[in-house]
Amino acid sequence: MQLLAWQERFSVGVKEFDQHHKILFEMINSLIIAKNENSEFRVVKNSLDQLAAYTIYHFTAEEAMMEYFGLDSLDEHRAEHTKLLNQVKAYQAKITTADDVSIDENA
């Protein structure tokens, strides 16, 4: 898999959340590198677990801010967050053993 590159077009214009997004990019890239280098199962699983935890932290913070400011797009954003978090959880469930390590979209 190819590494993700942050681009300014991804900016949401809120410094705190842009920083969160950049951290998520780094965490995803760490996971991709671990997989591409055929790292030990525990390394891949640890990277994925950290990504899942940070994703929950970020989504909670972002949704709280959106709710506080009464943004109309909150429901749609929550739905997108749920979709992405379900993807991460599906990957976590999928790699229960070293033989099952796969982060490929079509695997």
C-alpha positions as a Markdown table, in Angstrom:
| # | Residue | x | y | z |
|---|---|---|---|---|
| 1 | Met | 0.0 | 0.0 | 0.0 |
| 2 | Gln | 1.1 | 3.5 | -0.7 |
| 3 | Leu | 1.8 | 6.0 | 2.1 |
| 4 | Leu | -0.6 | 8.9 | 2.6 |
| 5 | Ala | 0.7 | 12.5 | 2.2 |
| 6 | Trp | -0.9 | 15.4 | 4.0 |
| 7 | Gln | -2.0 | 18.2 | 1.7 |
| 8 | Glu | -3.3 | 21.7 | 2.6 |
| 9 | Arg | -6.5 | 20.9 | 0.7 |
| 10 | Phe | -7.3 | 18.5 | 3.6 |
| 11 | Ser | -7.2 | 21.4 | 6.1 |
| 12 | Val | -10.4 | 22.1 | 8.0 |
| 13 | Gly | -9.2 | 25.5 | 9.1 |
| 14 | Val | -9.1 | 24.7 | 12.8 |
| 15 | Lys | -5.5 | 24.3 | 13.9 |
| 16 | Glu | -6.2 | 21.7 | 16.6 |
| 17 | Phe | -8.1 | 19.4 | 14.3 |
| 18 | Asp | -5.7 | 19.9 | 11.4 |
| 19 | Gln | -3.0 | 18.7 | 13.9 |
| 20 | His | -5.2 | 15.7 | 14.8 |
| 21 | His | -5.6 | 14.8 | 11.1 |
| 22 | Lys | -1.9 | 15.0 | 10.6 |
| 23 | Ile | -1.3 | 12.6 | 13.5 |
| 24 | Leu | -3.9 | 10.3 | 12.0 |
| 25 | Phe | -2.0 | 10.3 | 8.7 |
| 26 | Glu | 1.2 | 9.5 | 10.6 |
| 27 | Met | -0.4 | 6.6 | 12.4 |
| 28 | Ile | -2.0 | 5.2 | 9.2 |
| 29 | Asn | 1.4 | 5.5 | 7.5 |
| 30 | Ser | 3.1 | 3.7 | 10.5 |
| 31 | Leu | 0.6 | 0.9 | 10.0 |
| 32 | Ile | 1.2 | 0.8 | 6.2 |
| 33 | Ile | 4.9 | 0.6 | 6.8 |
| 34 | Ala | 4.6 | -2.1 | 9.4 |
| 35 | Lys | 2.5 | -4.2 | 6.9 |
| 36 | Asn | 4.8 | -3.4 | 3.9 |
| 37 | Glu | 7.8 | -4.4 | 5.9 |
| 38 | Asn | 6.2 | -7.7 | 7.0 |
| 39 | Ser | 6.7 | -6.6 | 10.6 |
| 40 | Glu | 5.8 | -8.9 | 13.5 |
| 41 | Phe | 2.2 | -9.4 | 14.2 |
| 42 | Arg | 2.4 | -7.6 | 17.5 |
| 43 | Val | 3.9 | -4.5 | 15.8 |
| 44 | Val | 1.0 | -4.4 | 13.3 |
| 45 | Lys | -1.6 | -5.0 | 16.0 |
| 46 | Asn | -0.1 | -2.4 | 18.3 |
| 47 | Ser | -0.1 | 0.2 | 15.4 |
| 48 | Leu | -3.8 | -0.6 | 14.7 |
| 49 | Asp | -4.8 | -0.5 | 18.3 |
| 50 | Gln | -3.1 | 2.9 | 18.7 |
| 51 | Leu | -4.9 | 4.2 | 15.6 |
| 52 | Ala | -8.2 | 3.0 | 16.9 |
| 53 | Ala | -7.8 | 4.7 | 20.2 |
| 54 | Tyr | -6.6 | 8.0 | 18.7 |
| 55 | Thr | -9.5 | 7.8 | 16.1 |
| 56 | Ile | -12.0 | 7.6 | 18.9 |
| 57 | Tyr | -10.3 | 10.5 | 20.8 |
| 58 | His | -10.3 | 12.7 | 17.7 |
| 59 | Phe | -13.9 | 11.9 | 16.6 |
| 60 | Thr | -15.2 | 12.6 | 20.1 |
| 61 | Ala | -13.4 | 16.0 | 20.2 |
| 62 | Glu | -14.4 | 17.0 | 16.8 |
| 63 | Glu | -18.0 | 16.1 | 17.2 |
| 64 | Ala | -18.2 | 17.9 | 20.6 |
| 65 | Met | -16.8 | 21.1 | 18.9 |
| 66 | Met | -19.3 | 20.8 | 16.1 |
| 67 | Glu | -22.2 | 20.3 | 18.5 |
| 68 | Tyr | -21.0 | 23.2 | 20.7 |
| 69 | Phe | -21.1 | 25.5 | 17.7 |
| 70 | Gly | -24.3 | 24.1 | 16.3 |
| 71 | Leu | -23.0 | 23.1 | 12.9 |
| 72 | Asp | -25.6 | 21.8 | 10.5 |
| 73 | Ser | -23.3 | 19.2 | 9.1 |
| 74 | Leu | -22.9 | 17.3 | 12.4 |
| 75 | Asp | -25.2 | 14.4 | 11.6 |
| 76 | Glu | -23.5 | 13.8 | 8.3 |
| 77 | His | -20.1 | 14.1 | 9.9 |
| 78 | Arg | -21.0 | 11.7 | 12.6 |
| 79 | Ala | -22.2 | 9.2 | 10.0 |
| 80 | Glu | -18.8 | 9.5 | 8.2 |
| 81 | His | -17.0 | 9.0 | 11.5 |
| 82 | Thr | -19.0 | 5.9 | 12.3 |
| 83 | Lys | -18.2 | 4.5 | 8.9 |
| 84 | Leu | -14.5 | 5.1 | 9.3 |
| 85 | Leu | -14.4 | 3.8 | 12.9 |
| 86 | Asn | -16.2 | 0.7 | 11.8 |
| 87 | Gln | -13.5 | 0.1 | 9.2 |
| 88 | Val | -10.8 | 0.4 | 11.9 |
| 89 | Lys | -12.8 | -2.0 | 14.1 |
| 90 | Ala | -13.2 | -4.4 | 11.3 |
| 91 | Tyr | -9.5 | -4.5 | 10.7 |
| 92 | Gln | -8.9 | -5.1 | 14.4 |
| 93 | Ala | -11.3 | -8.0 | 14.4 |
| 94 | Lys | -9.8 | -9.4 | 11.2 |
| 95 | Ile | -6.2 | -9.6 | 12.6 |
| 96 | Thr | -6.8 | -11.9 | 15.6 |
| 97 | Thr | -3.8 | -14.0 | 14.7 |
| 98 | Ala | -0.5 | -13.5 | 12.9 |
| 99 | Asp | -1.9 | -15.4 | 10.0 |
| 100 | Asp | -4.8 | -13.0 | 9.5 |
| 101 | Val | -2.8 | -9.7 | 9.2 |
| 102 | Ser | -4.3 | -7.8 | 6.3 |
| 103 | Ile | -5.0 | -4.1 | 6.0 |
| 104 | Asp | -5.7 | -4.1 | 2.3 |
| 105 | Glu | -9.0 | -2.7 | 1.3 |
| 106 | Asn | -10.0 | -5.6 | -0.8 |
| 107 | Ala | -8.6 | -8.4 | 1.4 |
